[in-house]
Amino acid sequence: MKEKEIVRIASVGLLIGCVLGMAGSMVPSATFRNVAWATGSAGIILAGALLAMRFFRNGRDGAAAGFLTLAIGEAIVFSSCATNLDENISSFGAGTFLWALAVASLSIQKVFPLFVRFTGAVAASLFATAAILIFTGHPVNALAKPLPFLAYPFYSATLVGWAWTLLRTNAFQSS
């Protein structure tokens, strides 16, 4: 697969994950939420795997590890998409902690613009806090407010920022 194809497919995966993740968080229908989150998770998993390979091939091991961790965390969250929100809180907590780790590790890399790294750092700290709440026995599911609910806009902004940066940067490179 050529570089431009990888970037385009990964960017679409990130954007699908962003749009469907937010939509699933806003719509009251459990069926719609499950389908939206599952489809969005699949997009982010594919994007994470493709971007891990791309950055590894380009000698950016830190970014590659971040996207690999993102794909793993998203896969764990994906495993709980077809269940009641309160049935797989431990899986959600583990996935959320890996989201925090992945986004934090990508935010310290100088691969993306400062604003995107900032939104990522905020999302990572909010997700880490939500995961710690889950691990310490607090009744926190995927739609609990204030956390993790308040982390999603920052995570979404980060996903859009990654996609935008990848597309913009790759537009100036030859295929």
For each residue, the residues with C-beta under 8 A, 3 or more apart:
1: 5 6
2: 5 6 175
3: 6 7 54 170 173 175
4: 7 8 170 173 175
5: 1 2 8 9
6: 1 2 3 9 10 50 51 53 54
7: 3 4 10 11 54 166 167 170
8: 4 5 11 12 167 170
9: 5 6 12 13 46 47 50
10: 6 7 13 14 46 47 50 51 54 163 166
11: 7 8 14 15 47 162 163 164 166 167
12: 8 9 15 16 43 47 163
13: 9 10 16 17 42 43 44 45 46 47 50
14: 10 11 17 18 43 44 47 159 160 162 163
15: 11 12 18 19 43 159 160 163
16: 12 13 19 20 39 40 43 44
17: 13 14 20 21 40 41 43 44 47 74 159
18: 14 15 21 22 40 155 156 159 160 163
19: 15 16 22 23 40
20: 16 17 23 24 36 37 39 40 43
21: 17 18 24 25 36 37 40 41 44 152 155 156
22: 18 19 25 26 152 153 156
23: 19 20 26 27 32 36
24: 20 21 27 32 33 34 36 37 40
25: 21 22 33 142 143 149 152
26: 22 23
27: 23 24 32 33 36
28:
29: 32 33
30: 33 34 84
31: 34 35
32: 23 24 27 29 35 36
33: 24 25 27 29 30 36 37
34: 24 30 31 37 38 81 82
35: 31 32 38 39
36: 20 21 23 24 27 32 33 39 40
37: 20 21 24 33 34 40 41 77 78 81 142
38: 34 35 41 42 78 81 82
39: 16 20 35 36 42 43
40: 16 17 18 19 20 21 24 36 37 43 44
41: 17 21 37 38 44 45 74 75 77 78 81
42: 13 38 39 45 46 78
43: 12 13 14 15 16 17 20 39 40 46 47
44: 13 14 16 17 21 40 41 47 48 70 71 74 159
45: 13 41 42 48 49 71 74 75 78
46: 9 10 13 42 43 49 50
47: 9 10 11 12 13 14 17 43 44 50 51 67 71
48: 44 45 51 52 67 68 70 71 72 74 102
49: 45 46 52 53 67 68 71
50: 6 9 10 13 46 47 53 54
51: 6 10 47 48 54 55 63 64 67 166
52: 48 49 55 56 64 65 67 68 71
53: 6 49 50 56 57 64
54: 3 6 7 10 50 51 57 58 64
55: 51 52 58 60 61 63 64 67 111
56: 52 53 59 60 61 64
57: 53 54
58: 54 55
59: 56
60: 55 56 63 64 109 111
61: 55 56 64 65
62: 65 66 105 108 109
63: 51 55 60 66 67 106 109 111
64: 51 52 53 54 55 56 60 61 67 68
65: 52 61 62 68 69 105
66: 62 63 69 70 102 103 105 106 109
67: 47 48 49 51 52 55 63 64 70 71 102 106
68: 48 49 52 64 65 71 72
69: 65 66 72 73 98 101 102 105
70: 44 48 66 67 73 74 98 99 102 103 106
71: 44 45 47 48 49 52 67 68 74 75
72: 48 68 69 75 76 98
73: 69 70 76 77 94 95 96 97 98 99 101 102
74: 17 41 44 45 48 70 71 77 78 95 99
75: 41 45 71 72 78 79 95
76: 72 73 79 80 91 94 95 98
77: 37 41 73 74 80 81 91 92 95 96 99
78: 37 38 41 42 45 74 75 81 95
79: 75 76 88 91 95
80: 76 77 83 87 88 91 92 95 142
81: 34 37 38 41 77 78
82: 34 38
83: 80 87 88
84: 30 87
85: 141 142 143
86: 89 139 141
87: 80 83 84
88: 79 80 83 91 92
89: 86 92 93 134 139 140 141
90: 93 94 134
91: 76 77 79 80 88 94 95
92: 77 80 88 89 95 96 134 141 142
93: 89 90 96 97 130 131 134 135 140
94: 73 76 90 91 97 98 131
95: 73 74 75 76 77 78 79 80 91 92 98 99
96: 73 77 92 93 99 100 127 130 131 134 148
97: 73 93 94 100 101 127 128 131 135
98: 69 70 72 73 76 94 95 101 102
99: 70 73 74 77 95 96 102 103 123 124 127 155
100: 96 97 103 104 123 124 125 127 128 131
101: 69 73 97 98 104 105 124 128
102: 48 66 67 69 70 73 98 99 105 106
103: 66 70 99 100 106 107 120 121 123 124 127 155 158
104: 100 101 107 108 120 121 124 125 128
105: 62 65 66 69 101 102 108 109
106: 63 66 67 70 102 103 109 111 112 117 120 162
107: 103 104 112 117 118 120 121 124 158
108: 62 104 105 117
109: 60 62 63 66 105 106 112 117
110:
111: 55 60 63 106 165
112: 106 107 109 116 117 120 161 162 165
113: 116 117 161 165
114: 117 118
115: 118 119 161
116: 112 113 119 120 157 158 161 162 165
117: 106 107 108 109 112 113 114 120 121
118: 107 114 115 121 122
119: 115 116 122 123 154 157 158 161
120: 103 104 106 107 112 116 117 123 124 154 158 161
121: 103 104 107 117 118 124 125
122: 118 119 125 126 151 154
123: 99 100 103 119 120 126 127 151 154 155 157 158
124: 99 100 101 103 104 107 120 121 127 128
125: 100 104 121 122 128 129
126: 122 123 129 130 147 148 150 151 154
127: 96 97 99 100 103 123 124 130 131 148 151 155
128: 97 100 101 104 124 125 131 132
129: 125 126 132 133 147
130: 93 96 126 127 133 134 140 144 147 148 151
131: 93 94 96 97 100 127 128 134 135
132: 128 129 135 136
133: 129 130 136 138 140 147
134: 89 90 92 93 96 130 131 138 140
135: 93 97 131 132
136: 132 133
137:
138: 133 134
139: 86 89 144
140: 89 93 130 133 134 144 147 148
141: 85 86 89 92 144
142: 25 37 80 85 92 148
143: 25 85 149
144: 130 139 140 141 147 148 149
145: 149 150
146: 149 150
147: 126 129 130 133 140 144 150 151
148: 96 126 127 130 140 142 144 151 152
149: 25 143 144 145 146 152
150: 126 145 146 147 153 154
151: 122 123 126 127 130 147 148 154 155
152: 21 22 25 148 149 155 156
153: 22 150 156 157
154: 119 120 122 123 126 150 151 157 158
155: 18 21 99 103 123 127 151 152 158 159
156: 18 21 22 152 153 159 160
157: 116 119 123 153 154 160 161
158: 103 107 116 119 120 123 154 155 161 162
159: 14 15 17 18 44 155 156 162 163
160: 14 15 18 156 157 163 164
161: 112 113 115 116 119 120 157 158 164 165
162: 11 14 106 112 116 158 159 165 166
163: 10 11 12 14 15 18 159 160 166 167
164: 11 160 161 167 168
165: 111 112 113 116 161 162 168 169
166: 7 10 11 51 162 163 169 170
167: 7 8 11 163 164 170 171
168: 164 165 171 172
169: 165 166 172 173
170: 3 4 7 8 166 167 173
171: 167 168
172: 168 169
173: 3 4 169 170
174:
175: 2 3 4
